[in-house]
Amino acid sequence: MASCNIRYNTEVHFDVATHSPSGGYVLPADEIPKFWVFNRSNDTAIIDASGFIQRTGFPGMYRGQFPADARFTSAQFYNVLASGKVQGITGFAIPLTFYVENNSFDTIPTTGVVLAASENIYF
């Protein structure tokens, strides 16, 4: 699991890989994996069941992304939960835990990209 600070109003990107339940090698999911984002202190869902994007040319590798926008509160911690199914077995991972630094438009740039994390979903 990766942990980082995210600036308000930036685009967050992270990766996961799905693995064979029996062999542990990278294997494409039965269907596109999904992710959720929760406020860590009160378990409020901020993003609900958003789909990953399959990485072209890399079977079993997926990219998630979302904007750290007005849905997020500054000075709060958040967890990303990822889930995928391979060979009929569902696995879960927490690929990213992050802290939103500041939600002031006056002090934080309004554009940017954060390459945040990479994680494996094991079964």
Biotite code that builds the C-alpha atoms (Angstrom):
import biotite.structure as struc

atoms = struc.array([
    struc.Atom([0.000, 0.000, 0.000], chain_id="A", res_id=1, res_name="MET", atom_name="CA", element="C"),
    struc.Atom([1.254, 3.439, -0.892], chain_id="A", res_id=2, res_name="ALA", atom_name="CA", element="C"),
    struc.Atom([0.672, 6.506, 1.228], chain_id="A", res_id=3, res_name="SER", atom_name="CA", element="C"),
    struc.Atom([1.015, 10.085, 0.059], chain_id="A", res_id=4, res_name="CYS", atom_name="CA", element="C"),
    struc.Atom([-0.227, 13.646, 0.338], chain_id="A", res_id=5, res_name="ASN", atom_name="CA", element="C"),
    struc.Atom([-2.551, 14.814, -2.422], chain_id="A", res_id=6, res_name="ILE", atom_name="CA", element="C"),
    struc.Atom([-3.073, 18.447, -3.268], chain_id="A", res_id=7, res_name="ARG", atom_name="CA", element="C"),
    struc.Atom([-6.648, 19.574, -3.698], chain_id="A", res_id=8, res_name="TYR", atom_name="CA", element="C"),
    struc.Atom([-7.967, 19.683, -7.275], chain_id="A", res_id=9, res_name="ASN", atom_name="CA", element="C"),
    struc.Atom([-5.299, 17.427, -8.771], chain_id="A", res_id=10, res_name="THR", atom_name="CA", element="C"),
    struc.Atom([-5.850, 14.268, -10.788], chain_id="A", res_id=11, res_name="GLU", atom_name="CA", element="C"),
    struc.Atom([-4.917, 11.127, -8.856], chain_id="A", res_id=12, res_name="VAL", atom_name="CA", element="C"),
    struc.Atom([-3.653, 8.091, -10.799], chain_id="A", res_id=13, res_name="HIS", atom_name="CA", element="C"),
    struc.Atom([-2.840, 4.645, -9.410], chain_id="A", res_id=14, res_name="PHE", atom_name="CA", element="C"),
    struc.Atom([-2.320, 1.123, -10.716], chain_id="A", res_id=15, res_name="ASP", atom_name="CA", element="C"),
    struc.Atom([-3.262, -2.395, -9.689], chain_id="A", res_id=16, res_name="VAL", atom_name="CA", element="C"),
    struc.Atom([-2.407, -5.825, -11.056], chain_id="A", res_id=17, res_name="ALA", atom_name="CA", element="C"),
    struc.Atom([-4.648, -8.888, -10.771], chain_id="A", res_id=18, res_name="THR", atom_name="CA", element="C"),
    struc.Atom([-3.092, -12.286, -10.065], chain_id="A", res_id=19, res_name="HIS", atom_name="CA", element="C"),
    struc.Atom([-3.888, -15.957, -10.520], chain_id="A", res_id=20, res_name="SER", atom_name="CA", element="C"),
    struc.Atom([-5.470, -17.397, -7.360], chain_id="A", res_id=21, res_name="PRO", atom_name="CA", element="C"),
    struc.Atom([-3.385, -20.558, -7.663], chain_id="A", res_id=22, res_name="SER", atom_name="CA", element="C"),
    struc.Atom([-0.079, -19.453, -9.193], chain_id="A", res_id=23, res_name="GLY", atom_name="CA", element="C"),
    struc.Atom([0.322, -15.844, -8.106], chain_id="A", res_id=24, res_name="GLY", atom_name="CA", element="C"),
    struc.Atom([1.316, -14.657, -11.594], chain_id="A", res_id=25, res_name="TYR", atom_name="CA", element="C"),
    struc.Atom([-0.346, -11.644, -13.218], chain_id="A", res_id=26, res_name="VAL", atom_name="CA", element="C"),
    struc.Atom([-3.555, -12.691, -14.956], chain_id="A", res_id=27, res_name="LEU", atom_name="CA", element="C"),
    struc.Atom([-6.369, -10.580, -16.450], chain_id="A", res_id=28, res_name="PRO", atom_name="CA", element="C"),
    struc.Atom([-9.502, -10.202, -14.337], chain_id="A", res_id=29, res_name="ALA", atom_name="CA", element="C"),
    struc.Atom([-12.756, -11.914, -15.340], chain_id="A", res_id=30, res_name="ASP", atom_name="CA", element="C"),
    struc.Atom([-14.295, -8.442, -15.596], chain_id="A", res_id=31, res_name="GLU", atom_name="CA", element="C"),
    struc.Atom([-12.951, -4.908, -15.178], chain_id="A", res_id=32, res_name="ILE", atom_name="CA", element="C"),
    struc.Atom([-11.964, -4.404, -11.497], chain_id="A", res_id=33, res_name="PRO", atom_name="CA", element="C"),
    struc.Atom([-13.584, -1.602, -9.510], chain_id="A", res_id=34, res_name="LYS", atom_name="CA", element="C"),
    struc.Atom([-12.447, 0.829, -6.833], chain_id="A", res_id=35, res_name="PHE", atom_name="CA", element="C"),
    struc.Atom([-14.013, 2.842, -4.044], chain_id="A", res_id=36, res_name="TRP", atom_name="CA", element="C"),
    struc.Atom([-12.686, 5.809, -2.069], chain_id="A", res_id=37, res_name="VAL", atom_name="CA", element="C"),
    struc.Atom([-13.616, 6.204, 1.613], chain_id="A", res_id=38, res_name="PHE", atom_name="CA", element="C"),
    struc.Atom([-12.982, 8.854, 4.244], chain_id="A", res_id=39, res_name="ASN", atom_name="CA", element="C"),
    struc.Atom([-10.791, 6.933, 6.680], chain_id="A", res_id=40, res_name="ARG", atom_name="CA", element="C"),
    struc.Atom([-12.123, 8.580, 9.859], chain_id="A", res_id=41, res_name="SER", atom_name="CA", element="C"),
    struc.Atom([-15.844, 7.982, 9.324], chain_id="A", res_id=42, res_name="ASN", atom_name="CA", element="C"),
    struc.Atom([-16.019, 5.405, 6.475], chain_id="A", res_id=43, res_name="ASP", atom_name="CA", element="C"),
    struc.Atom([-18.059, 7.733, 4.241], chain_id="A", res_id=44, res_name="THR", atom_name="CA", element="C"),
    struc.Atom([-17.960, 6.614, 0.602], chain_id="A", res_id=45, res_name="ALA", atom_name="CA", element="C"),
    struc.Atom([-16.632, 9.460, -1.563], chain_id="A", res_id=46, res_name="ILE", atom_name="CA", element="C"),
    struc.Atom([-16.398, 7.474, -4.825], chain_id="A", res_id=47, res_name="ILE", atom_name="CA", element="C"),
    struc.Atom([-18.543, 4.368, -5.262], chain_id="A", res_id=48, res_name="ASP", atom_name="CA", element="C"),
    struc.Atom([-17.622, 1.438, -7.542], chain_id="A", res_id=49, res_name="ALA", atom_name="CA", element="C"),
    struc.Atom([-15.712, 3.218, -10.277], chain_id="A", res_id=50, res_name="SER", atom_name="CA", element="C"),
    struc.Atom([-14.155, 1.051, -12.981], chain_id="A", res_id=51, res_name="GLY", atom_name="CA", element="C"),
    struc.Atom([-10.451, 0.735, -13.704], chain_id="A", res_id=52, res_name="PHE", atom_name="CA", element="C"),
    struc.Atom([-9.057, 1.186, -17.210], chain_id="A", res_id=53, res_name="ILE", atom_name="CA", element="C"),
    struc.Atom([-7.243, -1.779, -18.777], chain_id="A", res_id=54, res_name="GLN", atom_name="CA", element="C"),
    struc.Atom([-3.637, -0.862, -19.619], chain_id="A", res_id=55, res_name="ARG", atom_name="CA", element="C"),
    struc.Atom([-3.130, -1.425, -23.348], chain_id="A", res_id=56, res_name="THR", atom_name="CA", element="C"),
    struc.Atom([-0.653, -4.201, -24.016], chain_id="A", res_id=57, res_name="GLY", atom_name="CA", element="C"),
    struc.Atom([-0.394, -5.241, -20.357], chain_id="A", res_id=58, res_name="PHE", atom_name="CA", element="C"),
    struc.Atom([-2.940, -7.966, -19.530], chain_id="A", res_id=59, res_name="PRO", atom_name="CA", element="C"),
    struc.Atom([-3.858, -7.959, -15.850], chain_id="A", res_id=60, res_name="GLY", atom_name="CA", element="C"),
    struc.Atom([-2.677, -4.367, -15.328], chain_id="A", res_id=61, res_name="MET", atom_name="CA", element="C"),
    struc.Atom([-5.266, -1.656, -14.622], chain_id="A", res_id=62, res_name="TYR", atom_name="CA", element="C"),
    struc.Atom([-5.193, 2.102, -14.032], chain_id="A", res_id=63, res_name="ARG", atom_name="CA", element="C"),
    struc.Atom([-7.545, 3.993, -11.730], chain_id="A", res_id=64, res_name="GLY", atom_name="CA", element="C"),
    struc.Atom([-7.982, 7.732, -11.658], chain_id="A", res_id=65, res_name="GLN", atom_name="CA", element="C"),
    struc.Atom([-10.139, 10.393, -10.075], chain_id="A", res_id=66, res_name="PHE", atom_name="CA", element="C"),
    struc.Atom([-9.969, 14.123, -9.326], chain_id="A", res_id=67, res_name="PRO", atom_name="CA", element="C"),
    struc.Atom([-9.303, 15.229, -5.736], chain_id="A", res_id=68, res_name="ALA", atom_name="CA", element="C"),
    struc.Atom([-12.113, 17.752, -6.043], chain_id="A", res_id=69, res_name="ASP", atom_name="CA", element="C"),
    struc.Atom([-14.860, 19.293, -3.892], chain_id="A", res_id=70, res_name="ALA", atom_name="CA", element="C"),
    struc.Atom([-15.976, 15.838, -2.690], chain_id="A", res_id=71, res_name="ARG", atom_name="CA", element="C"),
    struc.Atom([-12.840, 15.726, -0.520], chain_id="A", res_id=72, res_name="PHE", atom_name="CA", element="C"),
    struc.Atom([-12.177, 17.703, 2.659], chain_id="A", res_id=73, res_name="THR", atom_name="CA", element="C"),
    struc.Atom([-8.781, 19.121, 3.515], chain_id="A", res_id=74, res_name="SER", atom_name="CA", element="C"),
    struc.Atom([-6.860, 17.732, 6.489], chain_id="A", res_id=75, res_name="ALA", atom_name="CA", element="C"),
    struc.Atom([-8.544, 14.340, 6.092], chain_id="A", res_id=76, res_name="GLN", atom_name="CA", element="C"),
    struc.Atom([-7.205, 10.853, 5.292], chain_id="A", res_id=77, res_name="PHE", atom_name="CA", element="C"),
    struc.Atom([-8.778, 8.653, 2.604], chain_id="A", res_id=78, res_name="TYR", atom_name="CA", element="C"),
    struc.Atom([-8.421, 5.000, 1.573], chain_id="A", res_id=79, res_name="ASN", atom_name="CA", element="C"),
    struc.Atom([-8.837, 3.543, -1.900], chain_id="A", res_id=80, res_name="VAL", atom_name="CA", element="C"),
    struc.Atom([-10.251, 0.007, -1.887], chain_id="A", res_id=81, res_name="LEU", atom_name="CA", element="C"),
    struc.Atom([-9.848, -2.078, -5.061], chain_id="A", res_id=82, res_name="ALA", atom_name="CA", element="C"),
    struc.Atom([-11.567, -5.341, -5.963], chain_id="A", res_id=83, res_name="SER", atom_name="CA", element="C"),
    struc.Atom([-11.242, -7.722, -8.869], chain_id="A", res_id=84, res_name="GLY", atom_name="CA", element="C"),
    struc.Atom([-12.272, -11.261, -9.775], chain_id="A", res_id=85, res_name="LYS", atom_name="CA", element="C"),
    struc.Atom([-9.919, -13.786, -11.409], chain_id="A", res_id=86, res_name="VAL", atom_name="CA", element="C"),
    struc.Atom([-10.982, -17.347, -12.237], chain_id="A", res_id=87, res_name="GLN", atom_name="CA", element="C"),
    struc.Atom([-14.188, -16.771, -10.262], chain_id="A", res_id=88, res_name="GLY", atom_name="CA", element="C"),
    struc.Atom([-12.419, -15.746, -7.046], chain_id="A", res_id=89, res_name="ILE", atom_name="CA", element="C"),
    struc.Atom([-12.692, -12.177, -5.727], chain_id="A", res_id=90, res_name="THR", atom_name="CA", element="C"),
    struc.Atom([-9.726, -10.396, -4.183], chain_id="A", res_id=91, res_name="GLY", atom_name="CA", element="C"),
    struc.Atom([-9.331, -7.030, -2.469], chain_id="A", res_id=92, res_name="PHE", atom_name="CA", element="C"),
    struc.Atom([-6.481, -4.562, -1.924], chain_id="A", res_id=93, res_name="ALA", atom_name="CA", element="C"),
    struc.Atom([-5.944, -1.089, -0.521], chain_id="A", res_id=94, res_name="ILE", atom_name="CA", element="C"),
    struc.Atom([-3.626, 0.340, -3.182], chain_id="A", res_id=95, res_name="PRO", atom_name="CA", element="C"),
    struc.Atom([-3.565, 3.870, -1.803], chain_id="A", res_id=96, res_name="LEU", atom_name="CA", element="C"),
    struc.Atom([-4.037, 5.810, 1.411], chain_id="A", res_id=97, res_name="THR", atom_name="CA", element="C"),
    struc.Atom([-3.787, 9.562, 1.015], chain_id="A", res_id=98, res_name="PHE", atom_name="CA", element="C"),
    struc.Atom([-4.135, 12.835, 2.864], chain_id="A", res_id=99, res_name="TYR", atom_name="CA", element="C"),
    struc.Atom([-5.710, 15.902, 1.267], chain_id="A", res_id=100, res_name="VAL", atom_name="CA", element="C"),
    struc.Atom([-3.419, 18.830, 2.072], chain_id="A", res_id=101, res_name="GLU", atom_name="CA", element="C"),
    struc.Atom([-5.492, 21.922, 1.409], chain_id="A", res_id=102, res_name="ASN", atom_name="CA", element="C"),
    struc.Atom([-8.698, 22.814, -0.409], chain_id="A", res_id=103, res_name="ASN", atom_name="CA", element="C"),
    struc.Atom([-8.013, 26.508, -0.911], chain_id="A", res_id=104, res_name="SER", atom_name="CA", element="C"),
    struc.Atom([-8.172, 27.614, -4.538], chain_id="A", res_id=105, res_name="PHE", atom_name="CA", element="C"),
    struc.Atom([-6.099, 30.655, -3.585], chain_id="A", res_id=106, res_name="ASP", atom_name="CA", element="C"),
    struc.Atom([-3.016, 28.698, -2.543], chain_id="A", res_id=107, res_name="THR", atom_name="CA", element="C"),
    struc.Atom([-3.132, 25.442, -4.513], chain_id="A", res_id=108, res_name="ILE", atom_name="CA", element="C"),
    struc.Atom([-2.783, 25.181, -8.307], chain_id="A", res_id=109, res_name="PRO", atom_name="CA", element="C"),
    struc.Atom([-6.021, 24.163, -9.995], chain_id="A", res_id=110, res_name="THR", atom_name="CA", element="C"),
    struc.Atom([-4.410, 21.608, -12.280], chain_id="A", res_id=111, res_name="THR", atom_name="CA", element="C"),
    struc.Atom([-1.891, 18.863, -11.826], chain_id="A", res_id=112, res_name="GLY", atom_name="CA", element="C"),
    struc.Atom([-1.353, 15.137, -11.838], chain_id="A", res_id=113, res_name="VAL", atom_name="CA", element="C"),
    struc.Atom([-0.248, 12.872, -9.030], chain_id="A", res_id=114, res_name="VAL", atom_name="CA", element="C"),
    struc.Atom([1.142, 9.451, -9.920], chain_id="A", res_id=115, res_name="LEU", atom_name="CA", element="C"),
    struc.Atom([0.235, 7.951, -6.632], chain_id="A", res_id=116, res_name="ALA", atom_name="CA", element="C"),
    struc.Atom([0.484, 4.212, -6.239], chain_id="A", res_id=117, res_name="ALA", atom_name="CA", element="C"),
    struc.Atom([0.830, 0.725, -7.557], chain_id="A", res_id=118, res_name="SER", atom_name="CA", element="C"),
    struc.Atom([-0.607, -2.361, -5.873], chain_id="A", res_id=119, res_name="GLU", atom_name="CA", element="C"),
    struc.Atom([-1.393, -6.005, -6.504], chain_id="A", res_id=120, res_name="ASN", atom_name="CA", element="C"),
    struc.Atom([-4.760, -7.637, -5.933], chain_id="A", res_id=121, res_name="ILE", atom_name="CA", element="C"),
    struc.Atom([-4.086, -11.125, -4.536], chain_id="A", res_id=122, res_name="TYR", atom_name="CA", element="C"),
    struc.Atom([-6.607, -13.913, -4.183], chain_id="A", res_id=123, res_name="PHE", atom_name="CA", element="C"),
])
